[in-house]
Amino acid sequence: MENPLKDKSYAFALKIIDCYKKLKEDKKEFILSKQLLRAGTSIGANTEEAIGAQSKKDFLSKISIAYKEARESKYWLRLLRDSSLIEAHVADELIQDIDELLRLMGA
């Protein structure tokens, strides 16, 4: 069964991993990039857990965590963009992805 949130959060995690590798290798940035990696990949992990939830309460708890991780990822991306550690167009594209994930979580 197709699940847009599951698919898009997984694709987002792959983009975040790529961004993390570039920050680490090109900019020698290890602290903020690690925060972004943790939060950005956690969205999909918590979405997966929500899909396998054993109750509505469990589902809501996991989706809530995924939502918070998405908000945190957005923060790190804005910070990396505004400190010129990543190009604005790269950050803006990832932020658009987050906004779409947030809409899907809220649906």
Backbone torsions as a table, in degrees:
resi	resn	phi	psi	omega
1	MET	NA	133.6	-178.4
2	GLU	-74.1	136.9	178.3
3	ASN	-135.6	101.8	-176.7
4	PRO	-57.2	-39.5	-179.4
5	LEU	-64.6	-44.0	179.1
6	LYS	-61.4	-48.5	-177.6
7	ASP	-65.3	-44.4	-177.0
8	LYS	-72.3	-34.4	178.5
9	SER	-70.4	-33.3	176.3
10	TYR	-67.9	-46.4	178.3
11	ALA	-61.3	-38.5	178.1
12	PHE	-63.6	-42.7	179.3
13	ALA	-59.1	-40.9	177.7
14	LEU	-62.4	-40.2	177.9
15	LYS	-65.3	-38.6	179.8
16	ILE	-66.2	-40.0	177.5
17	ILE	-61.1	-42.8	178.4
18	ASP	-63.2	-44.5	178.7
19	CYS	-61.5	-43.4	178.9
20	TYR	-59.6	-46.3	-179.3
21	LYS	-61.6	-41.4	179.5
22	LYS	-66.5	-42.1	178.4
23	LEU	-61.9	-42.1	-178.8
24	LYS	-67.2	-46.6	-175.2
25	GLU	-79.8	-46.2	-174.1
26	ASP	-83.9	-40.8	-174.6
27	LYS	-102.9	-7.8	-176.4
28	LYS	54.5	39.1	-179.7
29	GLU	-103.7	118.9	-172.1
30	PHE	-114.9	-24.1	-173.4
31	ILE	-84.9	-60.3	-178.5
32	LEU	-64.4	-38.3	-179.0
33	SER	-63.4	-36.4	179.0
34	LYS	-67.8	-37.9	177.0
35	GLN	-62.6	-44.6	178.6
36	LEU	-63.3	-43.4	179.3
37	LEU	-59.0	-46.4	-178.5
38	ARG	-63.5	-49.3	-177.4
39	ALA	-69.4	-43.4	-175.5
40	GLY	-66.7	-35.3	178.6
41	THR	-83.2	-21.2	179.5
42	SER	-69.5	-25.5	179.5
43	ILE	-57.9	-51.6	-179.4
44	GLY	-67.2	-38.6	179.7
45	ALA	-62.0	-44.0	179.8
46	ASN	-72.6	-29.5	173.8
47	THR	-63.9	-44.5	177.0
48	GLU	-58.8	-44.1	178.9
49	GLU	-63.8	-38.4	179.0
50	ALA	-63.6	-40.6	179.7
51	ILE	-60.9	-36.1	179.4
52	GLY	-91.4	13.5	-177.1
53	ALA	-59.7	148.9	-178.2
54	GLN	-96.7	-5.5	177.2
55	SER	-155.9	166.3	177.7
56	LYS	-63.3	-38.7	179.0
57	LYS	-62.7	-43.3	177.9
58	ASP	-62.7	-44.7	178.2
59	PHE	-58.5	-50.1	-178.4
60	LEU	-62.3	-36.1	178.2
61	SER	-63.5	-47.0	-177.8
62	LYS	-69.8	-41.1	177.7
63	ILE	-64.5	-36.2	177.6
64	SER	-63.1	-40.8	177.9
65	ILE	-65.8	-43.6	178.4
66	ALA	-59.2	-41.4	179.0
67	TYR	-61.3	-46.0	179.6
68	LYS	-63.8	-39.6	178.6
69	GLU	-66.2	-35.3	176.5
70	ALA	-65.3	-43.5	177.6
71	ARG	-61.8	-41.4	179.1
72	GLU	-65.3	-41.6	178.4
73	SER	-59.2	-40.6	178.7
74	LYS	-61.6	-40.8	177.9
75	TYR	-60.4	-50.4	-178.5
76	TRP	-62.3	-39.1	178.6
77	LEU	-64.9	-42.2	177.6
78	ARG	-63.0	-41.8	179.9
79	LEU	-64.7	-44.7	178.1
80	LEU	-64.2	-39.7	178.2
81	ARG	-66.1	-49.7	-173.8
82	ASP	-72.3	-16.9	174.7
83	SER	-97.3	8.0	177.7
84	SER	62.5	26.1	176.2
85	LEU	-83.4	-26.7	170.3
86	ILE	-130.2	152.5	-178.2
87	GLU	-65.3	144.4	-176.4
88	ALA	-57.6	-42.3	-177.5
89	HIS	-65.9	-32.1	177.7
90	VAL	-68.6	-48.9	179.8
91	ALA	-62.3	-43.6	-177.6
92	ASP	-63.4	-37.8	177.8
93	GLU	-65.2	-42.4	178.9
94	LEU	-67.9	-36.2	177.1
95	ILE	-65.6	-37.7	175.0
96	GLN	-61.8	-40.4	176.7
97	ASP	-60.7	-43.1	178.7
98	ILE	-62.6	-44.4	179.8
99	ASP	-59.0	-38.7	176.9
100	GLU	-66.5	-41.8	177.1
101	LEU	-62.2	-41.6	179.2
102	LEU	-62.4	-39.9	177.1
103	ARG	-63.3	-43.4	179.7
104	LEU	-64.4	-38.5	179.3
105	MET	-66.6	-34.4	-178.1
106	GLY	-78.0	-13.6	-176.6
107	ALA	-76.3	NA	NA
